[in-house]
Every structure is written in C-alpha cells, then in structure tokens.
Amino acid sequence: MIARNSSSGGRPRWGVALLIFWLGIGLTGCDSLIDVENPNNVSGDDLLNPSAAGAVANGALYTVQEGYGYMLAPYSTVSDELIWIGSRDAWFELELGTPENPLNEFTDAAFPFFAQGRWMADEAIRLLEEHQANNELETTSDLARTYLYAAISYVTIADWMDNFALSDRRDAAAPIGEDNMSSLYATAIDYVDRGLAIVGGSGSDLEWQLLSMRARARYAQSVWAMVGSRPINTSSPIVNNAQAAADAAAALAVNSAVSKQYLFDYEAATVWSDIGWQVNSRLELRISNEYIVPASDNNTRDMDIDPPINSIALLDPVDGTPDPRLLVTIQAFEVGLDYADLVLLSNRENHLIIAENALANSQTATFESNINAIRTNGLSAFASGGAVSDQAMLIHERRVNLFLQGRRLNDMYRFGIQSPSWQASRSAVTNPGTFLPITKVEIDANCHLNPDFACN
C-alpha cells in the first residue's frame, strides 16, 4: 500500500474514495443494491449499508484483479516466460535477471495497484464482517468470496515480493521484512478457513475455489520455505505437504473436471489486463523462444492477420512433439488482447499438488495417475522409470499447465533452472530467490522507509 506519512497533512491517496469508485463499478448493471442514479454520487455512508455488501465484494475482486494483472507482467518477465521486444528498456532489466530495483518503472507503476488490491480486500472484509456480527449481512457468500480475494492477494504478495508493508491509507506500516513474508501464507489460510466455515459442504463453485485456494496457499508456503531462505538447496526441491494434497483432493471431490478453473475475468466494464496489453497490444513483451517459435516479424504484427506465433517450441518430453496444451493456453491469452483472462486456480494444479506430494513419498502409482489425468489433447501416458525422470516430468507439467500463472520463477529458483536471458552478474543468478521489491512510490510515502521524515 502506498502510505502517506500521518504527519504530512496531505489527502490520502486512497481510502473511502477508492472504495466508492469500486462500489460504483460494482453497481453497474444492478438495480437494487443502493438506489443511486449515478454511481459517482455514492457517498461514504452508503458503504455502511448492508445492501451494498455484494458491490463491496465486487470492488475487492476488481481491485485485486487489476493489481494482479499489473504485477504479473514484471514477475513473468524475470522468469523465462516473457521477453522484451519493445522500446522501454526497464523491461529488459527485468528480463536480464534484475527484479530487485525499486526504481524500475514498470514494477513501480504496478505497485500501487497491487497494494490497493490488498488493502481493498481487507477493508471489504472489515465492512462485511461488521454486517455479519450485526446479523445484517443478506448473503453470507459475499463475505466468503471476499475471503477468497484477500487470500489470493496475500499468497501472491508472498510469492512475488521480497518485502511488503501492510499500510492503511495514510497510516504507514513498517515493512514485514524478508524473513517474515511467509506469515502472509498463514493469513491467507486463515481467510480461507473463515470462508469455508460459511460455504463448506455446499458442493458449490465457491467451496471448490476456497479448497483449491487453501491447497495453493499451503503448497506455496512450502515452496517459500525453499526459495525464501537463501542459499537455496536445489538438491531437495520437491514439496512434501500432505495438507495441501488433501485440500487438492477435497476440491477434486467437489468438482473433478480436468477443465475446471477459476479465472480473473477482465472486461471493458471493469478492469483491463495490463499484462495482456503489454504482450498483445503495446508489444513491449512477447512469449519467449523457450515456449514458441515467433512470427517472422518479431516486433510488430496485425493481430487480425498475422499469427503471433508460428508454432510451439516447447516439446512434450514423452512424445517429443510440440505440447498442444501450451498452444491452447497461448491462443486463449492472445485472443483476449487487452482483456486477456488469467487463470488463478485449476484442477490441473490440484492434480499437480497431489502428484508432487506423492513423488515426495515414493507413491509412484498416485504420481502417475495424477500426472496422466492432465495429459490431455491426445498426449501419451507417462510411465515412471522410463527415459524421462519423475522430477523432469513434474517440472514440465507444471511449466505447461501453469503457464503465465505466476508460478514459474519460484519453480526456476527451487529447481536450479536459469533463463537464457539472465546475465551472470545479475541477482537472479548470483542470489537465487530474489523477487520484486517495495518500490519507490511506497518508499517515498512511507515514514518507515523514507529517512526524510519521521513517523508520529
């Protein structure tokens, strides 16, 4: 959160005004949440109305969603998923393996949206929990899904950032500290637990989302234990987390469809996908040669005429052919242009979590069955003990099934994989486990980070 020093006397950069803005979007197309002719005329008092709970929850969704789309672009450019092809060389700094610069213009531009999403989700929870305590919450699922959005925000912060400050509007918070970032996973798990206390046993989509999110949070916490404390021990990179696997299995019990997923749905009426814009419209970035054979014109293209890729370069290790699942994923992303949807949770990831836990415990049959469950699109089944090792298969399946989902850099660090773009002198090589920093926009406004003024 961009915090303004409480002694500065300036107006907060967000707060009620931000909440009202997203409430206005949440009201778009609705008839009865609050009776207003113009959402811009919504006042702060309207936010206290229990009938606004759905719009407040939507505001949390849209804010988290927007920040996620902004920060995913720098994160993915540090990994081997995206490369720079445009005119703004701050992207090139990221591609070369330097995520830690607080002055990088694109990380710095993304940070306010990312921080606002976290604050908005927590603020929405505060409001809706107050309504619930007063027995005024009309639909408890609004609170349950707000817990989901907050959990997504906290897990993503812990996954992608080296440090963070949980500031509140004008009130600056001290940075959490690199060694304490893992605590954000515990917060996310607590939020999911509260959501499941509301919808658990319902068999609903929301129950599937929350169970998948708790599996994701528990699994990511185990990954952080490997990459968050340095030096990284790449000789033991396999996650052994029975709780995460149990949550993934519980989600599959609610809905077992391999195609089941939860998306951030970007639309003109809500928010755009900044990573979609950077890749598909502005053409600052494109998918790297590790994944695709690029079109003949590397820098410009007409999206309606020229395909952005000629073919898939990443081969399936069993069949030795271009992986068809990656093609499906990339085509869906590119069709979305500025409003490209992003996958947050999926049964493909649930199967991968179960498979990795099985691998850690020498449960070969379980590993094979879960890997083969996601080997769709005509691919041959994988058999353990052949030419492709179990670990190599896991790495490939995660790489393909979780493409552009904010998992790759963490996987690269723990498995000792380097991007061809990384330079030997850059921190991604010299200090693996380096992620994105608190940026200048927060440092300038936070008295705990800026030596030019003291906190009250």
BALUMLO-329926 format. One record per residue (C-alpha): residue in one letter; residue number from 0; chain; x, y, z. Coordinates in nm, 2 decimals. Example, Ala and Ser with C-alpha at 12.3 -4.5 7.8 and 13.67 -1.06 7.14 Angstrom:
// BALUMLO-329926
R  code  pos  unit       X       Y       Z
R     A    0     A    1.23   -0.45    0.78
R     S    1     A    1.37   -0.11    0.71
//
This chain:
// BALUMLO-329926
R  code  pos  unit       X       Y       Z
R     M    0     A    0.00    0.00    0.00
R     I    1     A    0.13    0.34   -0.08
R     A    2     A    0.11    0.50    0.26
R     R    3     A    0.13    0.88    0.32
R     N    4     A    0.31    0.98    0.64
R     S    5     A    0.05    1.07    0.90
R     S    6     A    0.23    1.39    0.98
R     S    7     A    0.23    1.51    0.62
R     G    8     A   -0.12    1.66    0.63
R     G    9     A   -0.19    1.55    0.28
R     R   10     A   -0.50    1.38    0.15
R     P   11     A   -0.49    1.00    0.15
R     R   12     A   -0.42    0.86   -0.19
R     W   13     A   -0.70    0.61   -0.14
R     G   14     A   -0.95    0.51    0.12
R     V   15     A   -1.32    0.59    0.11
R     A   16     A   -1.28    0.75   -0.24
R     L   17     A   -1.13    0.43   -0.38
R     L   18     A   -1.40    0.22   -0.21
R     I   19     A   -1.67    0.44   -0.36
R     F   20     A   -1.51    0.41   -0.71
R     W   21     A   -1.52    0.04   -0.70
R     L   22     A   -1.86    0.04   -0.54
R     G   23     A   -1.97    0.24   -0.84
R     I   24     A   -1.83   -0.03   -1.08
R     G   25     A   -1.99   -0.30   -0.86
R     L   26     A   -2.33   -0.12   -0.90
R     T   27     A   -2.31   -0.11   -1.28
R     G   28     A   -2.59   -0.31   -1.42
R     C   29     A   -2.75   -0.36   -1.08
R     D   30     A   -3.09   -0.23   -0.98
R     S   31     A   -3.14   -0.27   -0.60
R     L   32     A   -2.81   -0.27   -0.41
R     I   33     A   -2.82    0.10   -0.35
R     D   34     A   -3.07    0.33   -0.51
R     V   35     A   -2.85    0.58   -0.70
R     E   36     A   -2.88    0.72   -1.04
R     N   37     A   -2.51    0.79   -1.08
R     P   38     A   -2.25    0.57   -0.91
R     N   39     A   -2.02    0.87   -0.89
R     N   40     A   -2.27    1.02   -0.64
R     V   41     A   -2.23    0.73   -0.40
R     S   42     A   -2.12    0.86   -0.06
R     G   43     A   -1.90    0.70    0.21
R     D   44     A   -2.21    0.64    0.42
R     D   45     A   -2.36    0.42    0.15
R     L   46     A   -2.07    0.18    0.21
R     L   47     A   -2.21    0.11    0.55
R     N   48     A   -2.54   -0.01    0.41
R     P   49     A   -2.56   -0.39    0.43
R     S   50     A   -2.74   -0.40    0.10
R     A   51     A   -2.41   -0.28   -0.06
R     A   52     A   -2.23   -0.59    0.05
R     G   53     A   -2.23   -0.75   -0.30
R     A   54     A   -2.09   -0.44   -0.46
R     V   55     A   -1.82   -0.40   -0.19
R     A   56     A   -1.72   -0.77   -0.25
R     N   57     A   -1.71   -0.69   -0.62
R     G   58     A   -1.49   -0.39   -0.55
R     A   59     A   -1.24   -0.61   -0.37
R     L   60     A   -1.24   -0.85   -0.66
R     Y   61     A   -1.18   -0.58   -0.92
R     T   62     A   -0.90   -0.41   -0.73
R     V   63     A   -0.72   -0.74   -0.65
R     Q   64     A   -0.77   -0.84   -1.01
R     E   65     A   -0.63   -0.52   -1.15
R     G   66     A   -0.32   -0.53   -0.93
R     Y   67     A   -0.26   -0.89   -1.02
R     G   68     A   -0.26   -0.82   -1.39
R     Y   69     A   -0.02   -0.53   -1.35
R     M   70     A    0.24   -0.71   -1.13
R     L   71     A    0.22   -1.04   -1.32
R     A   72     A    0.40   -0.87   -1.62
R     P   73     A    0.72   -0.78   -1.43
R     Y   74     A    0.72   -1.12   -1.25
R     S   75     A    0.68   -1.32   -1.57
R     T   76     A    0.95   -1.11   -1.75
R     V   77     A    1.20   -1.20   -1.48
R     S   78     A    1.11   -1.57   -1.54
R     D   79     A    1.17   -1.74   -1.88
R     E   80     A    0.81   -1.70   -1.99
R     L   81     A    0.83   -1.34   -2.14
R     I   82     A    1.09   -1.14   -2.31
R     W   83     A    1.12   -0.77   -2.40
R     I   84     A    1.07   -0.67   -2.77
R     G   85     A    0.96   -0.31   -2.73
R     S   86     A    1.11    0.04   -2.66
R     R   87     A    1.11    0.06   -2.28
R     D   88     A    1.43   -0.09   -2.16
R     A   89     A    1.32   -0.12   -1.79
R     W   90     A    1.16   -0.44   -1.92
R     F   91     A    1.50   -0.55   -2.04
R     E   92     A    1.64   -0.50   -1.69
R     L   93     A    1.39   -0.75   -1.56
R     E   94     A    1.45   -1.00   -1.84
R     L   95     A    1.82   -1.00   -1.77
R     G   96     A    1.75   -1.12   -1.41
R     T   97     A    1.73   -0.80   -1.20
R     P   98     A    1.40   -0.80   -1.02
R     E   99     A    1.51   -0.61   -0.71
R     N  100     A    1.54   -0.25   -0.84
R     P  101     A    1.29   -0.03   -0.66
R     L  102     A    1.33    0.23   -0.93
R     N  103     A    1.22    0.00   -1.22
R     E  104     A    0.94    0.20   -1.38
R     F  105     A    0.72   -0.10   -1.45
R     T  106     A    0.74   -0.26   -1.11
R     D  107     A    0.70    0.08   -0.96
R     A  108     A    0.39    0.15   -1.18
R     A  109     A    0.24   -0.18   -1.08
R     F  110     A    0.30   -0.15   -0.71
R     P  111     A    0.01    0.10   -0.63
R     F  112     A   -0.25   -0.12   -0.80
R     F  113     A   -0.10   -0.43   -0.63
R     A  114     A   -0.11   -0.27   -0.28
R     Q  115     A   -0.45   -0.12   -0.33
R     G  116     A   -0.59   -0.46   -0.40
R     R  117     A   -0.46   -0.60   -0.07
R     W  118     A   -0.60   -0.30    0.12
R     M  119     A   -0.93   -0.31   -0.05
R     A  120     A   -0.98   -0.68    0.02
R     D  121     A   -0.90   -0.63    0.39
R     E  122     A   -1.13   -0.33    0.40
R     A  123     A   -1.41   -0.52    0.24
R     I  124     A   -1.37   -0.80    0.49
R     R  125     A   -1.39   -0.55    0.78
R     L  126     A   -1.71   -0.40    0.65
R     L  127     A   -1.88   -0.73    0.57
R     E  128     A   -1.77   -0.89    0.90
R     E  129     A   -1.93   -0.60    1.08
R     H  130     A   -2.26   -0.66    0.90
R     Q  131     A   -2.23   -1.02    0.98
R     A  132     A   -2.17   -0.95    1.35
R     N  133     A   -2.49   -0.74    1.35
R     N  134     A   -2.69   -1.01    1.17
R     E  135     A   -2.73   -0.77    0.88
R     L  136     A   -2.55   -0.95    0.60
R     E  137     A   -2.81   -1.05    0.35
R     T  138     A   -2.59   -1.30    0.16
R     T  139     A   -2.30   -1.47    0.36
R     S  140     A   -2.14   -1.58    0.03
R     D  141     A   -2.04   -1.22   -0.03
R     L  142     A   -1.82   -1.24    0.28
R     A  143     A   -1.69   -1.59    0.18
R     R  144     A   -1.58   -1.48   -0.16
R     T  145     A   -1.42   -1.17   -0.02
R     Y  146     A   -1.21   -1.40    0.20
R     L  147     A   -1.11   -1.57   -0.13
R     Y  148     A   -1.00   -1.25   -0.29
R     A  149     A   -0.79   -1.15    0.02
R     A  150     A   -0.63   -1.49    0.03
R     I  151     A   -0.53   -1.46   -0.34
R     S  152     A   -0.38   -1.12   -0.27
R     Y  153     A   -0.18   -1.24    0.03
R     V  154     A   -0.04   -1.55   -0.14
R     T  155     A    0.06   -1.36   -0.44
R     I  156     A    0.24   -1.09   -0.24
R     A  157     A    0.43   -1.36   -0.05
R     D  158     A    0.51   -1.55   -0.38
R     W  159     A    0.63   -1.25   -0.58
R     M  160     A    0.77   -0.99   -0.34
R     D  161     A    1.08   -0.99   -0.13
R     N  162     A    0.92   -0.74    0.12
R     F  163     A    0.60   -0.56    0.17
R     A  164     A    0.43   -0.31    0.40
R     L  165     A    0.07   -0.36    0.50
R     S  166     A    0.00    0.02    0.52
R     D  167     A   -0.35    0.15    0.57
R     R  168     A   -0.43    0.46    0.36
R     R  169     A   -0.25    0.75    0.53
R     D  170     A   -0.11    0.53    0.81
R     A  171     A    0.23    0.39    0.72
R     A  172     A    0.32    0.04    0.83
R     A  173     A    0.67   -0.09    0.88
R     P  174     A    0.79   -0.34    0.62
R     I  175     A    0.72   -0.70    0.71
R     G  176     A    1.08   -0.80    0.64
R     E  177     A    1.21   -1.07    0.40
R     D  178     A    1.23   -1.33    0.67
R     N  179     A    0.86   -1.28    0.77
R     M  180     A    0.70   -1.29    0.43
R     S  181     A    0.59   -1.65    0.50
R     S  182     A    0.35   -1.52    0.76
R     L  183     A    0.13   -1.39    0.47
R     Y  184     A    0.05   -1.75    0.38
R     A  185     A   -0.08   -1.81    0.73
R     T  186     A   -0.31   -1.51    0.69
R     A  187     A   -0.43   -1.64    0.36
R     I  188     A   -0.51   -1.98    0.51
R     D  189     A   -0.69   -1.82    0.79
R     Y  190     A   -0.91   -1.62    0.55
R     V  191     A   -0.99   -1.94    0.35
R     D  192     A   -1.08   -2.12    0.67
R     R  193     A   -1.33   -1.85    0.75
R     G  194     A   -1.47   -1.87    0.40
R     L  195     A   -1.51   -2.25    0.43
R     A  196     A   -1.68   -2.21    0.76
R     I  197     A   -1.95   -2.03    0.56
R     V  198     A   -1.98   -2.25    0.25
R     G  199     A   -1.81   -2.58    0.35
R     G  200     A   -2.01   -2.88    0.25
R     S  201     A   -2.23   -2.69    0.00
R     G  202     A   -2.07   -2.85   -0.31
R     S  203     A   -2.07   -2.51   -0.47
R     D  204     A   -1.82   -2.34   -0.70
R     L  205     A   -1.72   -2.12   -0.42
R     E  206     A   -1.64   -2.42   -0.20
R     W  207     A   -1.42   -2.56   -0.48
R     Q  208     A   -1.25   -2.22   -0.52
R     L  209     A   -1.18   -2.20   -0.15
R     L  210     A   -1.05   -2.55   -0.12
R     S  211     A   -0.83   -2.50   -0.42
R     M  212     A   -0.70   -2.18   -0.28
R     R  213     A   -0.61   -2.34    0.05
R     A  214     A   -0.43   -2.62   -0.13
R     R  215     A   -0.25   -2.35   -0.33
R     A  216     A   -0.16   -2.15   -0.01
R     R  217     A   -0.03   -2.44    0.18
R     Y  218     A    0.17   -2.56   -0.12
R     A  219     A    0.31   -2.22   -0.19
R     Q  220     A    0.42   -2.19    0.18
R     S  221     A    0.63   -2.50    0.13
R     V  222     A    0.78   -2.36   -0.18
R     W  223     A    0.86   -2.04    0.00
R     A  224     A    1.04   -2.24    0.27
R     M  225     A    1.28   -2.35   -0.01
R     V  226     A    1.33   -2.02   -0.20
R     G  227     A    1.26   -1.76    0.07
R     S  228     A    1.57   -1.85    0.28
R     R  229     A    1.90   -1.85    0.09
R     P  230     A    2.11   -2.01   -0.03
R     I  231     A    1.85   -2.24   -0.19
R     N  232     A    1.91   -2.61   -0.15
R     T  233     A    1.82   -2.72   -0.50
R     S  234     A    1.90   -3.09   -0.42
R     S  235     A    1.57   -3.11   -0.23
R     P  236     A    1.32   -2.92   -0.44
R     I  237     A    1.01   -3.15   -0.40
R     V  238     A    0.72   -3.02   -0.19
R     N  239     A    0.60   -3.27    0.07
R     N  240     A    0.28   -3.12    0.21
R     A  241     A    0.00   -3.37    0.29
R     Q  242     A   -0.24   -3.09    0.40
R     A  243     A   -0.21   -2.92    0.06
R     A  244     A   -0.26   -3.26   -0.12
R     A  245     A   -0.56   -3.33    0.10
R     D  246     A   -0.72   -2.99    0.01
R     A  247     A   -0.65   -3.05   -0.35
R     A  248     A   -0.82   -3.39   -0.33
R     A  249     A   -1.11   -3.23   -0.15
R     A  250     A   -1.15   -2.98   -0.43
R     L  251     A   -1.15   -3.26   -0.68
R     A  252     A   -1.42   -3.43   -0.48
R     V  253     A   -1.64   -3.12   -0.52
R     N  254     A   -1.57   -3.09   -0.90
R     S  255     A   -1.34   -3.34   -1.07
R     A  256     A   -1.35   -3.19   -1.42
R     V  257     A   -0.99   -3.15   -1.55
R     S  258     A   -1.10   -2.83   -1.73
R     K  259     A   -1.23   -2.68   -1.41
R     Q  260     A   -1.06   -2.35   -1.33
R     Y  261     A   -1.12   -2.01   -1.17
R     L  262     A   -1.03   -1.71   -1.38
R     F  263     A   -0.98   -1.34   -1.33
R     D  264     A   -1.23   -1.22   -1.60
R     Y  265     A   -1.11   -0.89   -1.74
R     E  266     A   -1.37   -0.68   -1.92
R     A  267     A   -1.41   -0.32   -2.05
R     A  268     A   -1.68   -0.26   -1.79
R     T  269     A   -1.45   -0.34   -1.50
R     V  270     A   -1.07   -0.35   -1.54
R     W  271     A   -0.82   -0.44   -1.81
R     S  272     A   -0.54   -0.69   -1.81
R     D  273     A   -0.22   -0.49   -1.81
R     I  274     A   -0.01   -0.80   -1.90
R     G  275     A   -0.25   -0.86   -2.19
R     W  276     A   -0.20   -0.51   -2.31
R     Q  277     A    0.18   -0.52   -2.28
R     V  278     A    0.20   -0.85   -2.47
R     N  279     A   -0.09   -0.83   -2.71
R     S  280     A   -0.13   -0.47   -2.80
R     R  281     A    0.16   -0.25   -2.70
R     L  282     A    0.40   -0.53   -2.79
R     E  283     A    0.66   -0.44   -2.53
R     L  284     A    0.67   -0.81   -2.43
R     R  285     A    0.62   -1.14   -2.60
R     I  286     A    0.63   -1.50   -2.51
R     S  287     A    0.99   -1.62   -2.51
R     N  288     A    1.16   -1.86   -2.75
R     E  289     A    1.16   -2.12   -2.48
R     Y  290     A    0.79   -2.17   -2.55
R     I  291     A    0.72   -2.05   -2.90
R     V  292     A    0.87   -2.01   -3.24
R     P  293     A    0.80   -1.64   -3.30
R     A  294     A    0.64   -1.50   -3.61
R     S  295     A    0.87   -1.37   -3.88
R     D  296     A    0.82   -1.01   -3.76
R     N  297     A    0.94   -1.02   -3.40
R     N  298     A    0.83   -0.67   -3.31
R     T  299     A    0.50   -0.58   -3.48
R     R  300     A    0.20   -0.77   -3.61
R     D  301     A   -0.16   -0.73   -3.71
R     M  302     A   -0.35   -0.94   -3.46
R     D  303     A   -0.63   -0.99   -3.72
R     I  304     A   -0.39   -1.12   -3.99
R     D  305     A   -0.06   -1.24   -3.87
R     P  306     A   -0.04   -1.52   -3.61
R     P  307     A    0.17   -1.41   -3.31
R     I  308     A    0.35   -1.75   -3.32
R     N  309     A    0.44   -1.99   -3.59
R     S  310     A    0.45   -2.29   -3.37
R     I  311     A    0.51   -2.41   -3.02
R     A  312     A    0.88   -2.47   -2.94
R     L  313     A    0.84   -2.64   -2.60
R     L  314     A    0.83   -3.02   -2.67
R     D  315     A    0.65   -3.27   -2.46
R     P  316     A    0.92   -3.50   -2.31
R     V  317     A    0.72   -3.82   -2.37
R     D  318     A    0.61   -3.77   -2.73
R     G  319     A    0.88   -3.53   -2.84
R     T  320     A    0.62   -3.31   -3.02
R     P  321     A    0.51   -2.95   -2.95
R     D  322     A    0.30   -2.96   -2.64
R     P  323     A   -0.06   -2.90   -2.76
R     R  324     A   -0.18   -2.78   -2.42
R     L  325     A    0.05   -2.48   -2.44
R     L  326     A   -0.09   -2.38   -2.78
R     V  327     A   -0.44   -2.38   -2.64
R     T  328     A   -0.33   -2.16   -2.34
R     I  329     A   -0.14   -1.91   -2.55
R     Q  330     A   -0.41   -1.88   -2.81
R     A  331     A   -0.67   -1.81   -2.55
R     F  332     A   -0.44   -1.54   -2.39
R     E  333     A   -0.38   -1.37   -2.72
R     V  334     A   -0.74   -1.37   -2.83
R     G  335     A   -0.82   -1.17   -2.51
R     L  336     A   -0.59   -0.88   -2.62
R     D  337     A   -0.62   -0.60   -2.35
R     Y  338     A   -0.87   -0.80   -2.16
R     A  339     A   -0.69   -1.14   -2.16
R     D  340     A   -0.82   -1.35   -1.88
R     L  341     A   -0.58   -1.50   -1.63
R     V  342     A   -0.61   -1.84   -1.46
R     L  343     A   -0.59   -1.83   -1.08
R     L  344     A   -0.69   -2.18   -0.97
R     S  345     A   -0.75   -2.50   -1.16
R     N  346     A   -0.79   -2.88   -1.12
R     R  347     A   -0.48   -2.91   -1.33
R     E  348     A   -0.29   -2.75   -1.04
R     N  349     A   -0.48   -2.96   -0.79
R     H  350     A   -0.36   -3.28   -0.97
R     L  351     A    0.00   -3.14   -0.97
R     I  352     A   -0.01   -3.07   -0.60
R     I  353     A   -0.12   -3.43   -0.53
R     A  354     A    0.13   -3.57   -0.77
R     E  355     A    0.42   -3.38   -0.61
R     N  356     A    0.33   -3.49   -0.26
R     A  357     A    0.31   -3.85   -0.39
R     L  358     A    0.65   -3.81   -0.55
R     A  359     A    0.79   -3.69   -0.22
R     N  360     A    0.66   -4.00   -0.05
R     S  361     A    0.75   -4.25   -0.32
R     Q  362     A    0.39   -4.32   -0.41
R     T  363     A    0.46   -4.40   -0.78
R     A  364     A    0.10   -4.50   -0.88
R     T  365     A   -0.05   -4.19   -0.73
R     F  366     A    0.21   -3.97   -0.90
R     E  367     A    0.15   -4.14   -1.24
R     S  368     A   -0.23   -4.12   -1.22
R     N  369     A   -0.24   -3.75   -1.13
R     I  370     A    0.02   -3.66   -1.40
R     N  371     A   -0.17   -3.86   -1.66
R     A  372     A   -0.50   -3.70   -1.56
R     I  373     A   -0.38   -3.37   -1.70
R     R  374     A   -0.20   -3.51   -2.01
R     T  375     A   -0.49   -3.42   -2.23
R     N  376     A   -0.51   -3.32   -2.60
R     G  377     A   -0.40   -3.66   -2.73
R     L  378     A   -0.07   -3.69   -2.54
R     S  379     A    0.06   -4.03   -2.45
R     A  380     A    0.05   -4.15   -2.09
R     F  381     A    0.36   -4.11   -1.87
R     A  382     A    0.52   -4.42   -1.71
R     S  383     A    0.76   -4.38   -1.42
R     G  384     A    1.10   -4.54   -1.45
R     G  385     A    1.15   -4.47   -1.82
R     A  386     A    1.37   -4.23   -2.01
R     V  387     A    1.20   -3.92   -1.85
R     S  388     A    1.26   -3.89   -1.48
R     D  389     A    0.97   -3.82   -1.24
R     Q  390     A    1.11   -3.49   -1.14
R     A  391     A    1.17   -3.38   -1.51
R     M  392     A    0.81   -3.48   -1.58
R     L  393     A    0.68   -3.28   -1.28
R     I  394     A    0.88   -2.97   -1.39
R     H  395     A    0.74   -2.99   -1.75
R     E  396     A    0.38   -3.05   -1.64
R     R  397     A    0.40   -2.75   -1.40
R     R  398     A    0.56   -2.54   -1.67
R     V  399     A    0.29   -2.61   -1.93
R     N  400     A   -0.02   -2.63   -1.71
R     L  401     A    0.06   -2.33   -1.50
R     F  402     A    0.19   -2.10   -1.78
R     L  403     A    0.15   -1.73   -1.71
R     Q  404     A    0.00   -1.81   -1.37
R     G  405     A    0.28   -1.66   -1.16
R     R  406     A    0.44   -1.98   -1.06
R     R  407     A    0.74   -2.02   -1.29
R     L  408     A    1.01   -1.80   -1.13
R     N  409     A    0.96   -1.98   -0.79
R     D  410     A    0.99   -2.31   -0.97
R     M  411     A    1.30   -2.20   -1.16
R     Y  412     A    1.47   -2.10   -0.83
R     R  413     A    1.40   -2.42   -0.64
R     F  414     A    1.49   -2.65   -0.93
R     G  415     A    1.80   -2.46   -1.02
R     I  416     A    1.68   -2.35   -1.37
R     Q  417     A    1.81   -2.03   -1.53
R     S  418     A    1.66   -1.83   -1.80
R     P  419     A    1.87   -1.80   -2.12
R     S  420     A    1.83   -1.42   -2.08
R     W  421     A    1.98   -1.40   -1.73
R     Q  422     A    2.33   -1.24   -1.72
R     A  423     A    2.59   -1.40   -1.48
R     S  424     A    2.63   -1.08   -1.28
R     R  425     A    2.25   -1.03   -1.21
R     S  426     A    2.09   -1.12   -0.88
R     A  427     A    1.87   -1.40   -1.03
R     V  428     A    2.20   -1.58   -1.09
R     T  429     A    2.42   -1.45   -0.80
R     N  430     A    2.14   -1.46   -0.54
R     P  431     A    1.87   -1.70   -0.65
R     G  432     A    1.55   -1.64   -0.46
R     T  433     A    1.55   -1.27   -0.53
R     F  434     A    1.20   -1.14   -0.60
R     L  435     A    1.03   -0.80   -0.66
R     P  436     A    1.09   -0.51   -0.40
R     I  437     A    0.89   -0.25   -0.23
R     T  438     A    0.92    0.02   -0.49
R     K  439     A    0.99    0.40   -0.49
R     V  440     A    0.63    0.50   -0.49
R     E  441     A    0.59    0.34   -0.14
R     I  442     A    0.93    0.43   -0.02
R     D  443     A    0.87    0.80   -0.09
R     A  444     A    0.55    0.80    0.11
R     N  445     A    0.63    0.56    0.40
R     C  446     A    0.80    0.71    0.70
R     H  447     A    0.94    0.37    0.80
R     L  448     A    1.12    0.35    0.47
R     N  449     A    1.20    0.72    0.39
R     P  450     A    1.46    0.88    0.61
R     D  451     A    1.34    1.23    0.52
R     F  452     A    1.06    1.23    0.77
R     A  453     A    0.97    1.06    1.10
R     C  454     A    0.67    0.86    1.19
R     N  455     A    0.43    1.00    1.45
//
